[in-house]
Amino acid sequence: MTNMTTATAHVHRDDVGSKMGMWLFLFTELILFGGLFIIYAVYRFKYPDQFQLAAKELDTLVGTVNTIILLTSSLTVALSITAIQQGKKHLSILLVGMTVILASAFLANKYFEWSHKISVGIYPQSPELLNKPPGEILYFGLYYVMTGLHALHVIIGMIVLIFSIVFIAKGKINQNSYVKLEAGGLYWHLVDIIWIFLFPLFYLIS
């Protein structure tokens, strides 16, 4: 009986440690994007009119659709955790799969958006962009860096969620052990939160 209690306590400490480690990792990610947000704020304060003019080059509808996609994906990944807690393995797999599909749709929209910008000559160091005022050059530089870094995080999140599907299917993530899925869900929520900040900064400037 004592051995069983000790083993249970040991598992509990591991779970708590894993969660703490994940929160610390997420905190470092927030610091990274927080620094970029500060840089954005400084340059927007310096070139408010040029930032506003540059923002008109972006398609607000595409940004809105991507926001809806990511918000929905946050819901599906949260529901997947609830499903596994209730022992609904197949439903959890389905919901994580839906999250991955939604992430793919987000990246597809971002690909077409970037492709259009590049096709009209708006990309870093392009002659078209370099002929614009300094504020617009900085705006699009920050746009590509920040949305590109966010897209990289989306890809990493998709990989994490795909591994989660495999672990659920193999029973490594189950009703009694779902910390890995919770960690993946936390990471995905971070990706969504970052986009919630990026969307108004770049698409809704007024």
ChimeraX attribute file (.defattr): number of C-alpha atoms within 10 A of each C-alpha:
attribute: neighborCount
match mode: 1-to-1
recipient: residues
	/A:1	6
	/A:2	7
	/A:3	8
	/A:4	9
	/A:5	9
	/A:6	11
	/A:7	12
	/A:8	12
	/A:9	12
	/A:10	12
	/A:11	12
	/A:12	12
	/A:13	12
	/A:14	13
	/A:15	16
	/A:16	13
	/A:17	12
	/A:18	15
	/A:19	17
	/A:20	13
	/A:21	13
	/A:22	17
	/A:23	15
	/A:24	12
	/A:25	12
	/A:26	17
	/A:27	12
	/A:28	11
	/A:29	16
	/A:30	15
	/A:31	11
	/A:32	11
	/A:33	17
	/A:34	13
	/A:35	11
	/A:36	15
	/A:37	16
	/A:38	11
	/A:39	12
	/A:40	19
	/A:41	14
	/A:42	12
	/A:43	16
	/A:44	20
	/A:45	10
	/A:46	12
	/A:47	17
	/A:48	16
	/A:49	15
	/A:50	18
	/A:51	25
	/A:52	19
	/A:53	14
	/A:54	20
	/A:55	21
	/A:56	14
	/A:57	12
	/A:58	16
	/A:59	12
	/A:60	16
	/A:61	10
	/A:62	16
	/A:63	22
	/A:64	14
	/A:65	14
	/A:66	22
	/A:67	18
	/A:68	14
	/A:69	19
	/A:70	24
	/A:71	17
	/A:72	17
	/A:73	25
	/A:74	22
	/A:75	14
	/A:76	22
	/A:77	28
	/A:78	21
	/A:79	17
	/A:80	27
	/A:81	26
	/A:82	16
	/A:83	20
	/A:84	22
	/A:85	17
	/A:86	13
	/A:87	14
	/A:88	15
	/A:89	20
	/A:90	15
	/A:91	16
	/A:92	28
	/A:93	24
	/A:94	16
	/A:95	21
	/A:96	27
	/A:97	21
	/A:98	17
	/A:99	27
	/A:100	23
	/A:101	15
	/A:102	22
	/A:103	23
	/A:104	16
	/A:105	16
	/A:106	22
	/A:107	17
	/A:108	13
	/A:109	16
	/A:110	18
	/A:111	13
	/A:112	12
	/A:113	16
	/A:114	17
	/A:115	14
	/A:116	13
	/A:117	14
	/A:118	13
	/A:119	10
	/A:120	10
	/A:121	15
	/A:122	21
	/A:123	20
	/A:124	18
	/A:125	12
	/A:126	12
	/A:127	11
	/A:128	13
	/A:129	19
	/A:130	15
	/A:131	11
	/A:132	14
	/A:133	13
	/A:134	14
	/A:135	20
	/A:136	23
	/A:137	23
	/A:138	20
	/A:139	21
	/A:140	20
	/A:141	16
	/A:142	19
	/A:143	19
	/A:144	14
	/A:145	13
	/A:146	20
	/A:147	18
	/A:148	14
	/A:149	13
	/A:150	18
	/A:151	19
	/A:152	14
	/A:153	19
	/A:154	23
	/A:155	16
	/A:156	15
	/A:157	23
	/A:158	22
	/A:159	14
	/A:160	19
	/A:161	25
	/A:162	18
	/A:163	15
	/A:164	25
	/A:165	23
	/A:166	13
	/A:167	17
	/A:168	23
	/A:169	15
	/A:170	10
	/A:171	13
	/A:172	15
	/A:173	20
	/A:174	23
	/A:175	17
	/A:176	11
	/A:177	16
	/A:178	19
	/A:179	17
	/A:180	22
	/A:181	26
	/A:182	19
	/A:183	21
	/A:184	22
	/A:185	25
	/A:186	20
	/A:187	23
	/A:188	25
	/A:189	20
	/A:190	20
	/A:191	22
	/A:192	22
	/A:193	15
	/A:194	18
	/A:195	21
	/A:196	14
	/A:197	12
	/A:198	20
	/A:199	17
	/A:200	14
	/A:201	18
	/A:202	23
	/A:203	20
	/A:204	16
	/A:205	16
	/A:206	12
